[in-house]
Amino acid sequence: MDVAFSKRPDGGSLALIDREDGVRLRLRSYDRTGEVPHDAVHLIGERALGLTGGLWGSLQAGALFDSVEVVSGRLRHDRRQRSDAVRRENAAELRLAETVVGVLQQSLDRDGASTKAALDRAWGITEAGPSPFTAPQASVAVQELRTLRERWRDLAPDETITFTWRPARRRH
């Protein structure tokens, strides 16, 4: 799945998403204050940490959210039922993804070990034991986010930053 992020005039971001099934979606973010787009943090973090049922895996599987608009392509005849089923199935990982994004947004200038420790603390709020994420995974995430921060700062209104969504591996 290909994703192109652009800046909105109000400071938020838009993501144009081309799914493998030929459907094109537009995801409008609610963020306006972060150094990097919230939804891009989802993409980079979920990919690096192997979260396959977060925002991006759910969108790829057919979930739709209030912030998503169908731009083109043919949706499944049972799109609402499919979306509801994906969101139910991925509910725990969608919640986890929001927690992870919060940690990563605060960890842009930390190293992998410090970010891993912050992920473990956040994980410990609702789960027992350390998080399943590794310091190397956390390091990849923060390195990619720092690169994105530099590119985002310099992005002109008519430019995009593109990514391909393919999760690294399942974390379970």
ROGU-307952 format. One line per 2 residues: number of its first residue (from 1); their letters; for each residue x, y, z of N, C-alpha, C, O. Coordinates in steps of 0.001 Angstrom, whole numbers. Layout:
N
NUM) a) X:Y:Z:X:Y:Z:X:Y:Z:X:Y:Z  ...
END
This chain:
172
1) md) 861:-1159:0:0:0:0:914:1230:0:1822:1347:823  656:2137:-935:1457:3350:-1038:731:4514:-381:-485:4658:-511
3) va) 1489:5340:326:929:6462:1075:1764:7701:790:2990:7670:891  1083:8808:427:1763:10074:172:1205:11125:1130:12:11427:1109
5) fs) 2082:11676:1971:1694:12710:2939:1978:14085:2356:3011:14308:1725  1046:14999:2579:1236:16396:2195:747:17283:3328:3:16850:4207
7) kr) 1192:18553:3284:784:19518:4303:-510:20190:3884:-713:20500:2710  -1384:20410:4859:-2583:21211:4645:-2259:22664:4977:-1329:22928:5740
9) pd) -3007:23605:4420:-2754:25016:4729:-2881:25355:6216:-2246:26296:6691  -3699:24595:6953:-3882:24887:8380:-2835:24228:9268:-2913:24313:10494
11) gg) -1857:23573:8654:-781:22964:9420:-921:21473:9653:35:20825:10078  -2074:20922:9390:-2275:19483:9521:-1722:18751:8309:-1017:19336:7487
13) sl) -2039:17485:8205:-1554:16700:7076:-2694:15941:6413:-3739:15684:7009  -2449:15597:5161:-3325:14714:4401:-2487:13538:3952:-1307:13691:3637
15) al) -3092:12369:3923:-2416:11200:3381:-3286:10639:2269:-4460:10335:2480  -2709:10506:1095:-3381:9875:-34:-2899:8437:-74:-1700:8179:-186
17) id) -3834:7501:20:-3514:6087:204:-3988:5297:-999:-5159:5369:-1368  -3089:4544:-1612:-3432:3664:-2725:-3301:2227:-2246:-2202:1699:-2073
19) re) -4473:1605:-2036:-4487:209:-1584:-4272:-725:-2775:-4469:-341:-3928  -3868:-1949:-2474:-3613:-2942:-3513:-4873:-3331:-4282:-4785:-3813:-5412
21) dg) -6045:-3126:-3677:-7293:-3489:-4346:-7792:-2399:-5298:-8895:-2503:-5835  -6983:-1354:-5509:-7349:-296:-6430:-8129:846:-5808:-8456:1813:-6496
23) vr) -8432:755:-4529:-9161:1820:-3842:-8166:2901:-3418:-7091:2611:-2893  -8551:4144:-3658:-7748:5293:-3211:-8520:6001:-2109:-9699:6322:-2260
25) lr) -7822:6242:-985:-8416:6885:177:-7660:8175:497:-6496:8335:132  -8336:9079:1175:-7692:10284:1709:-7923:10286:3213:-9060:10227:3681
27) lr) -6843:10355:3952:-6886:10388:5413:-6518:11789:5864:-5407:12262:5626  -7457:12442:6512:-7233:13796:7021:-6872:13688:8497:-7631:13143:9299
29) sy) -5706:14215:8840:-5262:14144:10231:-5934:15225:11059:-6430:16222:10535  -5935:15003:12341:-6461:15988:13273:-5333:16787:13922:-5582:17715:14692
31) dr) -4103:16424:13606:-2962:17074:14250:-2601:18386:13555:-2807:18557:12354  -2065:19287:14338:-1562:20540:13786:-332:21031:14543:258:22043:14164
33) tg) 55:20347:15581:1098:20884:16445:2374:20050:16490:3402:20551:16947  2350:18831:16048:3532:17978:16160:4602:18322:15141:4336:18965:14126
35) ev) 5817:17882:15434:6930:18091:14506:6809:17207:13278:7370:17504:12224  6074:16124:13426:5802:15210:12312:4316:14857:12353:3705:14883:13421
37) ph) 3734:14530:11208:2303:14201:11188:1998:12967:12035:2692:11953:11960  954:13079:12833:534:11988:13714:352:10680:12943:812:9627:13384
39) da) -316:10749:11795:-588:9526:11035:679:8945:10412:755:7739:10176  1680:9797:10143:2970:9298:9664:3728:8614:10800:4448:7642:10571
41) vh) 3566:9122:12028:4174:8446:13181:3560:7058:13326:4256:6086:13619  2239:6978:13116:1592:5657:13110:2259:4751:12084:2635:3624:12406
43) li) 2407:5226:10867:2946:4381:9803:4358:3916:10135:4657:2724:10075  5213:4851:10480:6609:4503:10773:6702:3622:12023:7409:2614:12024
45) ge) 5997:4000:13071:6051:3229:14312:5461:1841:14171:6066:861:14607  4288:1747:13568:3655:438:13401:4504:-466:12518:4634:-1660:12789
47) ra) 5078:97:11471:5928:-693:10566:7175:-1167:11289:7519:-2347:11213  7864:-266:11994:9120:-622:12667:8907:-1610:13811:9738:-2486:14049
49) lg) 7776:-1460:14522:7521:-2315:15689:6722:-3571:15361:6444:-4378:16248  6355:-3739:14103:5663:-4955:13684:4203:-5018:14086:3656:-6107:14258
51) lt) 3559:-3860:14239:2125:-3840:14564:1325:-3957:13272:1266:-3014:12483  720:-5099:13063:-6:-5330:11812:-1490:-5010:11924:-2192:-4983:10914
53) gg) -1976:-4768:13135:-3391:-4481:13333:-3651:-3083:13851:-4710:-2818:14420  -2692:-2181:13661:-2882:-785:14040:-3635:-43:12948:-4373:-651:12174
55) lw) -3451:1258:12886:-4153:2079:11904:-3901:1613:10482:-4847:1402:9723  -2633:1448:10110:-2299:1169:8710:-2647:-251:8294:-3104:-462:7170
57) gs) -2447:-1220:9159:-2872:-2581:8834:-4382:-2679:8727:-4911:-3425:7902  -5077:-1916:9573:-6542:-1909:9534:-7047:-1263:8246:-7978:-1768:7618
59) lq) -6434:-147:7853:-6830:486:6589:-6583:-454:5410:-7408:-555:4502  -5454:-1132:5435:-5132:-2061:4358:-6151:-3206:4291:-6484:-3688:3208
61) ag) -6635:-3631:5451:-7580:-4756:5515:-9021:-4347:5235:-9898:-5208:5155  -9284:-3048:5085:-10636:-2615:4731:-11359:-1788:5772:-12528:-1454:5580
63) al) -10697:-1444:6877:-11347:-604:7881:-11485:820:7346:-10626:1314:6615  -12570:1458:7721:-12794:2860:7400:-13016:3607:8709:-13587:3064:9655
65) fd) -12562:4853:8756:-12678:5686:9946:-13306:7010:9538:-13366:7332:8351  -13774:7780:10517:-14412:9064:10226:-13507:10003:9448:-13994:10824:8671
67) sv) -12204:9900:9642:-11259:10798:8990:-10844:10322:7596:-9991:10938:6957  -11446:9227:7124:-11091:8642:5833:-12190:8918:4818:-13376:8721:5084
69) ev) -11763:9377:3651:-12673:9628:2540:-12258:8733:1377:-11071:8619:1074  -13226:8103:728:-12936:7305:-459:-12836:8262:-1643:-13779:8996:-1940
71) vs) -11685:8250:-2317:-11438:9147:-3441:-11822:8478:-4752:-12469:9089:-5602  -11420:7226:-4911:-11738:6501:-6136:-11593:5008:-5895:-11099:4572:-4855
73) gr) -12034:4240:-6877:-11955:2795:-6791:-13267:2201:-6318:-14175:2905:-5877  -13334:926:-6421:-14568:219:-6088:-14412:-490:-4745:-13569:-1373:-4583
75) lr) -15240:-86:-3793:-15236:-723:-2478:-16010:-2034:-2528:-16839:-2248:-3413  -15734:-2886:-1589:-16470:-4148:-1468:-17945:-3857:-1239:-18303:-2823:-674
77) hd) -18797:-4771:-1681:-20240:-4593:-1471:-20597:-4590:13:-21591:-3986:416  -19791:-5261:816:-20033:-5358:2256:-19043:-4500:3044:-18607:-4886:4129
79) rr) -18695:-3347:2502:-17635:-2516:3087:-17895:-2136:4537:-16965:-2120:5343  -19137:-1832:4883:-19423:-1441:6267:-19224:-2619:7217:-18620:-2475:8280
81) qr) -19732:-3771:6828:-19555:-4961:7665:-18072:-5331:7762:-17585:-5696:8832  -17361:-5234:6633:-15929:-5548:6625:-15169:-4584:7536:-14336:-5004:8340
83) sd) -15463:-3294:7404:-14806:-2296:8237:-15066:-2561:9716:-14140:-2536:10528  -16314:-2812:10061:-16655:-3090:11464:-15927:-4322:11977:-15435:-4335:13106
85) av) -15860:-5367:11139:-15192:-6604:11554:-13695:-6376:11774:-13133:-6856:12757  -13056:-5652:10869:-11621:-5372:11010:-11372:-4551:12273:-10448:-4836:13034
87) rr) -12189:-3549:12485:-11999:-2696:13665:-12222:-3473:14961:-11508:-3250:15938  -13193:-4375:14986:-13406:-5221:16175:-12212:-6146:16391:-11697:-6265:17503
89) en) -11781:-6797:15314:-10676:-7743:15410:-9380:-7061:15849:-8579:-7654:16572  -9174:-5824:15415:-7935:-5111:15697:-8049:-4119:16850:-7133:-3326:17067
91) aa) -9145:-4147:17585:-9399:-3123:18609:-8249:-2982:19609:-7831:-1864:19908  -7741:-4079:20120:-6665:-4001:21118:-5402:-3408:20504:-4734:-2585:21130
93) el) -5073:-3818:19290:-3854:-3306:18669:-4021:-1861:18203:-3045:-1112:18171  -5230:-1461:17844:-5488:-51:17522:-5255:822:18758:-4673:1902:18657
95) rl) -5709:356:19918:-5465:1111:21164:-3969:1149:21475:-3429:2192:21842  -3310:9:21325:-1873:-59:21566:-1132:887:20621:-186:1557:21037
97) ae) -1543:948:19379:-883:1823:18404:-950:3283:18842:20:4020:18667  -2070:3710:19405:-2173:5094:19891:-1189:5349:21029:-578:6415:21098
99) tv) -1038:4381:21910:-77:4508:23009:1346:4586:22469:2136:5429:22894  1664:3703:21534:2992:3668:20926:3300:4996:20237:4404:5523:20370
101) vg) 2331:5534:19504:2534:6799:18801:2841:7920:19794:3716:8750:19547  2126:7942:20907:2401:8945:21923:3829:8869:22429:4494:9894:22585
103) vl) 4301:7658:22684:5680:7473:23144:6667:7906:22064:7629:8618:22349  6432:7481:20839:7371:7801:19765:7435:9299:19481:8506:9833:19192
105) qq) 6291:9975:19564:6300:11421:19331:7139:12137:20381:7718:13186:20099  7211:11589:21578:8023:12192:22645:9463:11693:22635:10287:12162:23420
107) sl) 9769:10745:21753:11083:10094:21758:11936:10432:20537:12936:9765:20275  11553:11446:19804:12279:11764:18565:13779:11938:18774:14568:11603:17891
109) dr) 14177:12453:19918:15593:12708:20151:16221:11735:21138:17305:11990:21661  15547:10625:21394:16099:9586:22265:16751:8494:21415:16538:8411:20206
111) dg) 17539:7675:22074:18113:6523:21379:17166:5329:21510:16126:5419:22162  17534:4224:20891:16678:3037:20896:16421:2486:22281:15292:2108:22596
113) as) 17457:2433:23122:17298:1877:24471:16368:2746:25319:15528:2219:26049  16508:4057:25231:15636:4961:25994:14192:4873:25496:13247:4906:26284
115) tk) 14044:4761:24186:12695:4635:23617:12080:3307:24019:10890:3245:24327  12872:2246:24020:12386:934:24464:11927:1015:25917:10888:455:26267
117) aa) 12679:1697:26759:12293:1848:28171:10977:2619:28284:10122:2269:29097  10812:3656:27482:9557:4422:27500:8391:3573:26992:7280:3669:27514
119) ld) 8637:2752:25990:7594:1834:25500:7225:831:26586:6048:519:26764  8223:321:27316:7954:-617:28411:7096:37:29499:6168:-584:30018
121) ra) 7407:1290:29841:6608:1994:30862:5165:2169:30390:4227:1954:31158  4992:2552:29149:3636:2739:28616:2895:1403:28560:1706:1334:28869
123) wg) 3589:365:28171:3012:-981:28099:2539:-1411:29484:1476:-2016:29623  3329:-1100:30500:3042:-1517:31866:1793:-894:32464:1319:-1348:33505
125) it) 1254:125:31833:23:740:32325:-1151:-228:32196:-2037:-252:33050  -1156:-1023:31130:-2286:-1932:30908:-1903:-3406:30843:-2771:-4275:30920
127) ea) -613:-3695:30702:-163:-5083:30561:932:-5383:31586:1583:-4474:32102  1120:-6657:31867:2181:-7069:32779:3465:-7340:31999:3428:-7789:30854
129) gp) 4593:-7061:32634:5887:-7355:32034:6323:-6324:31019:5625:-5343:30762  7498:-6564:30444:8023:-5618:29449:7248:-5726:28136:6603:-6736:27855
131) sp) 7328:-4676:27354:6668:-4694:26043:7372:-5699:25129:8515:-6075:25390  6712:-6130:24077:7335:-7071:23146:8288:-6392:22162:8851:-7056:21291
133) ft) 8470:-5091:22290:9290:-4347:21348:10748:-4386:21777:11053:-4415:22970  11641:-4386:20804:13074:-4450:21092:13716:-3073:20929:13160:-2186:20282
135) ap) 14885:-2915:21522:15637:-1668:21362:16000:-1432:19892:15915:-292:19435  16404:-2462:19128:16678:-2220:17703:15432:-1750:16924:15537:-890:16049
137) qa) 14266:-2311:17241:13038:-1846:16590:12768:-386:16942:12439:419:16070  12907:-52:18218:12679:1319:18664:13683:2268:18015:13335:3392:17655
139) sv) 14908:1822:17868:15942:2638:17235:15597:2927:15775:15741:4059:15314  15147:1917:15057:14728:2114:13662:13595:3132:13595:13599:4018:12741
141) av) 12635:3002:14493:11488:3921:14491:11933:5359:14711:11540:6242:13949  12745:5619:15740:13125:7006:16019:14069:7554:14950:14026:8748:14653
143) qe) 14911:6717:14371:15777:7189:13283:14934:7612:12078:15172:8666:11488  13951:6786:11717:13085:7124:10589:12254:8372:10895:12008:9185:10003
145) lr) 11827:8525:12129:11043:9705:12499:11892:10979:12471:11398:12041:12091  13154:10882:12866:14029:12055:12776:14239:12464:11317:14247:13652:10993
147) tl) 14407:11475:10445:14530:11778:9014:13259:12427:8499:13312:13393:7738  12120:11897:8914:10847:12485:8502:10720:13917:9008:10252:14789:8277
149) re) 11125:14168:10235:11028:15518:10798:11770:16521:9919:11253:17602:9638  12973:16170:9488:13753:17068:8629:13067:17265:7278:12980:18386:6775
151) rw) 12594:16198:6711:11918:16303:5412:10616:17095:5534:10289:17880:4644  9873:16901:6616:8587:17581:6817:8788:19088:6973:8022:19884:6430
153) rd) 9822:19468:7717:10118:20897:7901:10336:21602:6561:9924:22746:6373  10985:20903:5643:11351:21500:4354:10311:21269:3261:10497:21729:2134
155) la) 9241:20581:3563:8263:20204:2539:7475:21422:2051:6891:22162:2843  7475:21608:757:6704:22694:150:5238:22270:33:4932:21078:48
157) pd) 4333:23247:-83:2899:22923:-147:2506:21986:-1286:1523:21255:-1162  3242:21990:-2381:2890:21145:-3523:3683:19836:-3566:3625:19114:-4561
159) et) 4416:19525:-2508:5228:18313:-2456:4608:17267:-1536:3755:17572:-703  5058:16029:-1709:4601:14935:-845:5808:14138:-358:6891:14183:-940
161) it) 5582:13421:710:6545:12444:1211:5841:11097:1128:4761:10918:1690  6453:10160:430:5794:8880:181:6429:7756:1001:7625:7750:1292
163) ft) 5571:6819:1350:5963:5617:2075:5233:4426:1462:4217:4575:784  5770:3265:1717:5068:2032:1386:4766:1330:2697:5655:1138:3527
165) wr) 3511:947:2881:3125:225:4092:3280:-1265:3855:2521:-1875:3102  4250:-1824:4495:4424:-3264:4604:5008:-3485:5979:6172:-3162:6216
167) pa) 4226:-4030:6890:4739:-4181:8262:5962:-5095:8286:6065:-6038:7502  6889:-4797:9203:8143:-5541:9307:7891:-7018:9611:8405:-7902:8927
169) rr) 7106:-7262:10629:6759:-8644:11013:5740:-8543:12132:5642:-7526:12818  4992:-9605:12299:4040:-9610:13420:4812:-9689:14716:5829:-10376:14817
171) rh) 4313:-8976:15701:5017:-8955:16989:4632:-10129:17865:5312:-10395:18856  3565:-10841:17537:3110:-11953:18406:3886:-13204:18088:3658:-14245:18704
END
